[in-house]
């Protein structure tokens, strides 16, 4: 299974609501067959521009990174599910490449 990173932007909420939204997201990943390896909290900060999502205007948001392994077929369904979640302002999934080995470098 390939390795992915979910960049998750959640609307500014109190800690219990944020924890519940993260739990929902991780449980959804695991229900779809993903193996979650890590969760990183990048903190709450101002958005670079105002975002309107689910009829709400957002100026602040909480940023999280979720590291997981999953089959490529579930990524589209996952993004569709996250876009419908009212607490998610912006989801994004990136495929993480394998680390480049320095032995293949020809410029040294």
N, C-alpha and C positions, 0 to 999 in steps of 0.2 A: 504494500500500500504506500502511496506517495505521502509525503509530509506537507502539511498546509499550515498557514498561519491566518487566523481570523482576527482582523482588525475591527473591533467593535466599539462604536460610539453610542453610548447610552445617554438619554436625557438626564439632566441634573435632578437627582432625587436624594432622599435621605438614605442612610446606610442600609436599613432593613429592606427597602424597596429595591435598591441597587443589588443587594445580595440575592433577592428573589429572582430578579431578571437574569442575573448571571447563572443561577442554579437552573432556571428554565432552559437557558441556552445550552449549558453543558449537558443537561439531561437529554435535550433534543439531539445533540451530537451523538451521544452514546446510544440512544434508541435507534439511530440510523446506522449504527455499526462502527462509529469512529472510536479511536483510542485517544483520549485526551492526555497529553503529556505535561502541559503546564498552563498556568494562567498568570498573567502579569498585569498589575494595576499601574497605569501610567498617570493616574491622577485626574482631577477635574480642572478644566481650564476653559477659557473663552474659545468659542469656535472662530475660525478664520473669517467666516461670514455668517449671517443669519440664515438658518435653515428652517423651512416650514415642512413639517412631517405630521401626518395624521391630524391636520387642522390645528396644529400648535406651532408657535414660533419659538425657536430655540437659539439662545445666545451662548449658553454654557452647556458643557457636556462632560461626561466621564469617559475616559479612554481606557480600553483594555485590549490585551493581546492574548489569544488562546492558541496554543500550539497543539496540533493534533495530527494523527494519521487517519486516512480514510480512503475509501474507494472513490475514484474520480466521478462515478455516476451519482453520488449523493450531494455533490457540491451545489448543483443548480437548485435542487429541492431545498437544500438548507438555506440558501440565499433568499429563495421565495418565502420560506417560512419566517425568516428574520425580518424581511421587509414588511410583513404583516403584523409583527409584534409592535404594540403601541409604545413600548419603552425604548425601542431601538431607533436611533436617529439615522445612523448610517452603518451598514455592515460591509465588509470587504474581505474577500478570501484571496490569499496569495499562495502560490505553490512555492515551497522552499526547495531550492536546488541542493544537490549534494555538495559538500565542501570541495573546492577545487584543490587538487593536490599540487604542491610546489614542484614535484618531480617532472611534471609535464611542461613546465615553463621553459621556453627557449630563449628568453631575453636576458638571461643572467650571464 
